[in-house]
Amino acid sequence: MFRETKDGRVLIYWHGKQITVLKGKVASKFLKDILPADSMQAQLVMARITGHFKHGNER
């Protein structure tokens, strides 16, 4: 799940927790890639942009 703010930032969430904040050119490229995508493609775009954020601390 993601949310776009009024100032152009994009907040990406996973299970209700904020994972990352995108700004500037990265945010605009993310929106360009994700808006025409279906749900499966959108998940892949978000996974690519967030990287492997869970490594090392999951239980």
Stockholm file with secondary structure:
# STOCKHOLM 1.0

chainA/1-59         MFRETKDGRVLIYWHGKQITVLKGKVASKFLKDILPADSMQAQLVMARITGHFKHGNER
#=GR chainA/1-59 SS CEEECTTSCEEEEETTEEEEEECHHHHHHHHHHHTTCCHHHHHHHHHHHHCSTTTTTCC
#=GC SS_cons        CEEECTTSCEEEEETTEEEEEECHHHHHHHHHHHTTCCHHHHHHHHHHHHCSTTTTTCC
//
